[in-house]
Amino acid sequence: MATWAEFTAEQPEMAAFVESRFAADRHAMIATLRKDGSPRISGVEPDFAHGHVWAGMMPGSLKSKDLQRDPRFALHCMSTTASMTEAGDAKISGTAEFWTDKEVYLKDLFERTSWEPKPEEIDLFRFDVTEVVQLVVEGDGMIVLSWHEGRGTRRVVKK
């Protein structure tokens, strides 16, 4: 698994694009896996800080329980038809790690957002990435730029 910092060092332009898409609307969608293996889609607010992608969740929430049981996830920025054609789309997949040392992250979170949850009020996850996808619409086609850990970047144009 690659950290966000490792991905950014390898693909700085793509990382900047993806971060900008997630920053455009802090709310995103995360796919996790239920006990029976079926997918669950939930809202989440990912955060790019300290060279990682993070997300805080309500303690004991279903998405938190899903990730603690099976750490695989897929994260998708909020997109509408307008944002897709104007600004593009971004996706991140990988694995989540339940993070118990929350103090530094929460202090920094407060300095950046003025939100200061108590450590017991948040289940914190750090995401490592295996795949990052950037989609943009140009003219009558779509350009898909995808990065996979260990394989590098692939560009596909769809008409």
LOZAVEX-861410 format. One line per field, with one value per residue: residue number from 1; residue in three letters; y, z, x of N, C-alpha, C in turn. Coordinates in steps of 0.05 Angstrom, whole numbers, plus 32768, in hexadecimal, padded with zeros to 4 digits. Each point is the difference from the previous one (the first is absolute). Layout:
N
nr	(NUM  ...)
rest	(Ala  ...)
n_yy	(Y  ...)
n_zz	(Z  ...)
n_xx	(X  ...)
ca_yy	(Y  ...)
ca_zz	(Z  ...)
ca_xx	(X  ...)
c_yy	(Y  ...)
c_zz	(Z  ...)
c_xx	(X  ...)
//
This chain:
159
nr	(1  2  3  4  5  6  7  8  9  10  11  12  13  14  15  16  17  18  19  20  21  22  23  24  25  26  27  28  29  30  31  32  33  34  35  36  37  38  39  40  41  42  43  44  45  46  47  48  49  50  51  52  53  54  55  56  57  58  59  60  61  62  63  64  65  66  67  68  69  70  71  72  73  74  75  76  77  78  79  80  81  82  83  84  85  86  87  88  89  90  91  92  93  94  95  96  97  98  99  100  101  102  103  104  105  106  107  108  109  110  111  112  113  114  115  116  117  118  119  120  121  122  123  124  125  126  127  128  129  130  131  132  133  134  135  136  137  138  139  140  141  142  143  144  145  146  147  148  149  150  151  152  153  154  155  156  157  158  159)
rest	(Met  Ala  Thr  Trp  Ala  Glu  Phe  Thr  Ala  Glu  Gln  Pro  Glu  Met  Ala  Ala  Phe  Val  Glu  Ser  Arg  Phe  Ala  Ala  Asp  Arg  His  Ala  Met  Ile  Ala  Thr  Leu  Arg  Lys  Asp  Gly  Ser  Pro  Arg  Ile  Ser  Gly  Val  Glu  Pro  Asp  Phe  Ala  His  Gly  His  Val  Trp  Ala  Gly  Met  Met  Pro  Gly  Ser  Leu  Lys  Ser  Lys  Asp  Leu  Gln  Arg  Asp  Pro  Arg  Phe  Ala  Leu  His  Cys  Met  Ser  Thr  Thr  Ala  Ser  Met  Thr  Glu  Ala  Gly  Asp  Ala  Lys  Ile  Ser  Gly  Thr  Ala  Glu  Phe  Trp  Thr  Asp  Lys  Glu  Val  Tyr  Leu  Lys  Asp  Leu  Phe  Glu  Arg  Thr  Ser  Trp  Glu  Pro  Lys  Pro  Glu  Glu  Ile  Asp  Leu  Phe  Arg  Phe  Asp  Val  Thr  Glu  Val  Val  Gln  Leu  Val  Val  Glu  Gly  Asp  Gly  Met  Ile  Val  Leu  Ser  Trp  His  Glu  Gly  Arg  Gly  Thr  Arg  Arg  Val  Val  Lys  Lys)
n_yy	(7FE8  8014  8011  8013  8004  7FE6  7FFF  8014  7FF3  7FEA  800B  8014  8001  7FE6  7FFF  8015  7FF4  7FE8  800C  800E  7FE9  7FF4  8014  7FFC  7FE8  8009  7FFF  7FE6  7FEC  7FEF  7FEE  7FF1  7FEC  7FF8  7FF5  8002  8015  8007  8011  8013  8012  8011  8015  8010  800B  7FF8  7FFC  8011  7FF2  800C  8005  8002  7FED  8010  7FF3  8011  7FEE  8000  7FFF  7FE9  8014  7FFA  8017  8009  7FF3  8009  8018  7FFE  7FF7  8011  8005  7FF0  8014  800F  8016  800E  8014  8015  7FF5  8014  8000  8016  7FF5  7FEC  800F  800E  7FEF  7FEC  7FE9  7FF6  7FEB  7FF5  7FEC  7FEF  8004  7FFD  8011  7FF2  8019  7FF9  8008  800B  8003  7FF9  7FEC  7FFB  8004  7FF3  7FED  8005  8000  7FEB  7FF5  8004  7FE8  7FFC  7FE9  7FF6  7FF5  8000  8017  7FF3  7FF0  8000  8004  7FF3  800C  7FE8  8007  7FF2  8011  8011  800C  800C  800C  8007  8012  7FF9  8015  7FED  8002  7FEA  800D  7FE7  800B  7FE8  8000  7FEC  7FFB  8006  800C  8015  8013  7FFF  8008  8003  8003  8008  7FF8)
n_zz	(8000  7FF3  800E  8008  8013  8001  7FFF  8011  800C  7FFA  8008  8001  7FE6  7FFE  8013  7FF4  7FE8  8009  800D  7FE9  7FF4  8012  7FFC  7FE7  800B  8018  7FF9  8006  7FEF  8013  7FF2  8011  800E  7FFD  8016  7FF0  8000  8005  7FEC  800E  7FF9  8009  800C  7FF8  8011  7FE9  800B  7FF2  8012  8006  7FE6  800B  7FF9  800C  8012  800B  8011  8002  801A  7FF7  7FEE  7FEF  7FF4  8019  8007  7FE8  8003  8019  7FF4  7FEC  7FFF  7FEE  7FF0  7FF7  7FF8  7FFE  7FF2  800C  7FEF  7FF0  7FEF  800D  8017  7FF6  7FF3  8017  8015  7FFA  8003  8018  8000  8018  7FFC  8014  8016  8013  800F  8013  8005  8013  7FF5  800C  8015  7FF2  7FF6  8017  800B  7FED  8004  801A  7FFD  7FF1  8011  8016  7FF7  8019  7FF3  8015  8008  8015  7FF4  7FFA  7FEC  8003  7FE6  7FFB  7FE8  7FF8  7FEA  7FF1  7FFE  7FEC  7FFD  7FE9  7FFF  7FE7  7FFB  7FE8  7FF7  7FEE  800D  800C  8010  8001  8016  8000  801A  7FFD  8019  7FFB  7FF5  8010  7FED  7FFB  7FE7  8002  7FE6  800A  7FE9)
n_xx	(8011  7FF6  8010  7FF0  8012  8001  7FE6  7FFE  8014  7FF1  7FE9  8011  7FFF  8000  8012  800B  7FFC  8008  8014  8004  7FFC  800F  8010  7FF8  7FFC  8002  7FE7  8005  8002  7FFC  800D  7FF2  8009  7FE7  7FF6  7FEA  8010  7FE7  7FFE  800C  7FEF  8012  7FF6  8014  8010  800C  8018  800E  800F  8017  7FFC  7FE8  7FEF  7FEF  7FF2  7FF1  7FF7  7FE6  8008  8008  8004  7FEC  8006  8001  7FEA  7FF6  800B  7FF7  7FEB  7FFD  801A  7FF7  8006  7FEC  800E  7FEA  800C  7FF4  7FF0  7FFB  7FEC  7FF8  8005  7FF3  7FEE  7FFD  8000  7FF0  800C  7FFE  8011  7FFE  8011  7FFB  800F  7FEF  800D  7FF4  7FFD  8010  8016  7FEB  8010  8015  7FF3  7FF5  8018  800B  7FED  8003  801B  7FF9  7FF0  800C  8002  7FF7  7FFD  7FF4  8017  7FF0  7FFE  8017  7FF8  801A  7FFF  8016  7FFE  8007  800E  7FEF  7FEC  8006  7FE8  8007  7FE8  8004  7FEE  8008  7FF2  8001  8017  8007  8011  8008  800A  800C  8005  8010  8001  8019  7FEC  7FFF  8001  7FE7  8001  7FE5  7FFB  7FE9  7FF7)
ca_yy	(8018  801A  8016  8016  800E  7FF0  8004  801C  8002  7FF3  800C  8019  800D  7FF0  8004  801A  7FFF  7FF0  800F  8016  7FF6  7FFA  8019  800F  7FFA  7FEF  7FE7  7FEC  7FE7  7FEA  7FE5  7FED  7FE5  7FF6  7FE6  7FEC  8006  8012  801C  8015  801B  8012  801A  8004  8019  7FFA  8015  7FFC  800D  7FF1  7FEC  7FE9  8005  7FF9  8005  7FFB  7FF5  7FFC  7FE7  7FEA  8002  7FE8  8002  7FFB  7FE3  7FF3  8004  7FF1  7FE3  7FFC  801C  800A  8016  8010  801B  800F  801C  8007  800A  8003  8002  8019  7FFF  7FEC  800C  8018  7FFE  7FE4  7FEC  7FF3  7FE9  7FF4  7FE5  7FF5  7FF4  8013  7FF7  800D  8010  8005  8017  8015  801B  8012  8004  8010  801B  800C  8003  8018  8018  8003  8000  8009  7FE9  7FF3  7FE9  7FF2  7FE7  7FEB  8007  7FFB  7FEA  800C  7FEE  800A  7FF0  7FFC  7FFE  7FEE  800A  801B  8004  801B  8001  801A  8000  8013  7FFD  7FEB  7FE9  7FFF  7FF7  7FF2  7FFC  7FEF  7FF8  7FE8  7FFB  7FEC  7FFF  801B  800E  7FF8  8014  7FF5  8013  7FF3  8011)
ca_zz	(8000  7FFF  800E  7FEE  7FFA  7FEC  7FE6  7FF8  7FF7  7FE6  7FEE  800E  7FF2  8005  801D  8003  7FF4  8011  8018  7FFA  7FFD  801B  800F  7FF4  8011  8015  8003  7FEC  8004  8005  7FFE  8012  7FFC  8017  8009  7FEB  7FE8  7FEE  8004  800E  7FF8  8016  7FFE  8010  7FF9  8001  8007  7FF8  8013  8009  7FEC  8000  7FFE  801A  8003  801B  7FFF  801A  800C  7FFE  7FE9  7FEF  7FEF  8011  8005  7FE7  7FFB  8014  7FF9  7FE6  7FFC  7FE4  7FFB  7FE8  8008  7FE8  8005  7FF8  7FE4  7FF2  7FE3  7FFC  800A  7FF0  7FE6  8004  8010  8000  8014  800D  8010  800E  800C  800F  801A  8017  8019  8018  800C  801C  8009  7FF2  800B  7FED  7FEA  8009  8004  7FE5  7FF4  800C  7FF5  7FE4  7FFB  8019  800B  8014  800E  8014  7FF4  8003  7FEF  7FE4  7FF7  7FEC  7FED  7FED  7FE8  7FEE  7FE6  7FEC  7FE7  7FFF  7FE5  7FF9  7FE8  7FF6  7FE6  7FED  7FE7  8001  800B  801C  8004  8019  8008  8017  800B  8011  800E  7FF3  7FE2  7FF4  7FF6  7FE6  7FF5  7FED  7FF6  7FF8  7FEF)
ca_xx	(7FEF  800F  7FF4  7FF9  8019  800F  7FF2  8005  801B  8001  7FED  7FF8  7FEA  7FE8  7FF9  7FF5  7FE6  7FEE  7FFB  7FEE  7FE5  7FF5  7FFD  7FEA  7FE8  800C  7FF1  8007  7FF3  8013  7FF5  800C  7FF4  7FF1  8007  7FFB  8010  7FF3  800A  7FF0  8008  7FFB  800D  8018  800F  801C  8012  801B  8011  8017  8008  7FED  7FE3  7FF4  7FE3  7FF4  7FE5  7FF3  8007  7FEC  7FEF  8002  8017  8017  8001  8008  801D  800F  7FFE  800C  8009  7FFE  7FED  8002  7FF7  7FF8  7FF8  7FE5  7FFF  7FE7  8006  800F  801C  800E  8008  8010  8018  800A  7FF7  8017  7FFA  8017  7FFA  8016  7FF9  7FFF  800C  7FF4  8015  7FFA  8010  7FF1  8005  800C  7FED  7FE9  800A  8003  7FE6  7FF4  800D  7FF8  7FE3  7FF3  7FF1  8011  7FF4  8010  8009  7FEC  7FE9  8006  8010  8011  800D  8014  7FFE  8016  7FF4  8009  7FF6  7FF6  7FF6  7FF9  7FF0  7FF8  7FF1  800B  7FF1  7FEC  800D  8008  801B  8003  801C  7FFF  8019  7FFF  8019  8011  7FFC  8001  7FE9  7FF5  7FED  7FED  7FEE  7FE7  7FEF)
c_yy	(8019  8013  8016  800F  7FF1  8003  801C  8004  7FF5  800E  801B  800E  7FF2  8003  801B  8001  7FF2  800F  8017  7FF7  7FF9  8019  8011  7FFD  7FEC  7FE5  7FEE  7FE7  7FEA  7FE5  7FEE  7FE5  7FF7  7FE4  7FEB  8005  8013  801D  8011  801B  8013  801B  8001  801A  7FFA  8019  7FF9  8010  7FED  7FEA  7FE8  800A  7FF5  8002  7FF9  7FF8  7FFE  7FE5  7FEB  8002  7FE7  8002  7FFC  7FE3  7FF0  8001  7FF2  7FE2  7FFA  801C  800A  8015  800B  801B  800F  801C  8004  800B  8002  8001  8019  7FFE  7FEC  800D  8019  7FFC  7FE4  7FF1  7FF3  7FE8  7FF6  7FE5  7FF7  7FF2  8015  7FF3  800F  800D  8007  8018  8019  801D  8014  8006  8013  801D  800F  8004  8019  8019  8006  8005  800C  7FEA  7FF1  7FEA  7FF5  7FE5  7FE9  8005  7FFA  7FE6  800A  7FEA  800E  7FED  7FFE  7FFA  7FEB  8009  801C  8005  801D  7FFF  801C  7FFD  8016  7FFC  7FEA  7FE6  8002  7FF6  7FF4  7FFC  7FF0  7FF8  7FE8  7FFC  7FEA  7FFF  801B  8009  7FF7  8016  7FF3  8016  7FF1  8014  7FF7)
c_zz	(8000  8012  7FEC  7FF9  7FEB  7FE5  7FF6  7FF5  7FE4  7FEB  800B  7FF2  8004  801C  8005  7FF5  8013  801A  7FFB  7FFC  801A  8010  7FF6  800F  8015  8003  7FE8  8006  8004  7FFD  8013  7FFB  801A  8008  7FEB  7FE6  7FEC  8006  8010  7FF8  8017  7FFA  8013  7FF8  8002  8004  7FF7  8012  8008  7FED  7FFD  7FF9  801A  7FFD  801D  7FFD  801C  800B  7FFD  7FE8  7FEE  7FEE  8010  8006  7FE8  7FFC  8015  7FFA  7FE6  7FF6  7FE3  7FFD  7FE4  8008  7FE6  8008  7FF8  7FE4  7FF7  7FE3  7FFB  8009  7FEF  7FE6  8004  800E  8001  8018  800C  8012  800C  800C  800F  8019  8016  8019  8017  8010  801D  800B  7FF2  8007  7FEB  7FE9  8009  8006  7FE5  7FF3  800B  7FF5  7FE3  7FFD  8018  800B  8012  800E  8015  7FF5  8001  7FEE  7FE2  7FFD  7FE8  7FEF  7FEF  7FE8  7FF1  7FE5  7FEE  7FE4  8003  7FE3  7FFE  7FE5  7FF8  7FE5  7FEF  7FE6  8003  800B  801E  8001  801D  8005  8019  8009  8012  800C  7FF2  7FE2  7FF3  7FF6  7FE4  7FF8  7FEB  7FF7  7FF6  7FF1  8000)
c_xx	(8012  7FF1  7FF9  801A  8010  7FF3  8005  801C  8003  7FEF  7FF6  7FE8  7FE6  7FF7  7FF3  7FE3  7FEC  7FF9  7FED  7FE3  7FF3  7FFC  7FE9  7FE6  800B  7FF2  8007  7FF1  8016  7FF0  8010  7FF3  7FF2  800A  7FFD  800F  7FF3  8009  7FED  800B  7FF8  800D  8018  800D  801E  8011  801C  8012  8017  8009  7FEE  7FE4  7FF3  7FE2  7FF8  7FE4  7FF5  8009  7FEA  7FEE  8005  8019  801A  8003  8008  801E  8011  8000  800E  8009  7FFE  7FEB  8003  7FF3  7FFB  7FF9  7FE3  8001  7FE4  8006  8010  801D  8010  800A  8011  801A  800C  7FF7  8019  7FF7  801A  7FF7  8019  7FF7  8001  800C  7FF3  8017  7FF9  800F  7FF5  8009  800C  7FED  7FE9  8008  8003  7FE5  7FF2  800C  7FF7  7FE2  7FEF  7FED  8012  7FF1  8013  8008  7FEB  7FE8  8005  800F  8011  800E  8014  7FFF  801A  7FF4  800D  7FF8  7FF6  7FF7  7FF7  7FF1  7FFA  7FF2  800C  7FF1  7FEB  800C  8006  801C  8002  801D  7FFF  801C  7FFB  801B  8010  7FFE  8002  7FE6  7FF8  7FEC  7FEF  7FEE  7FE7  7FEF  7FE3)
//
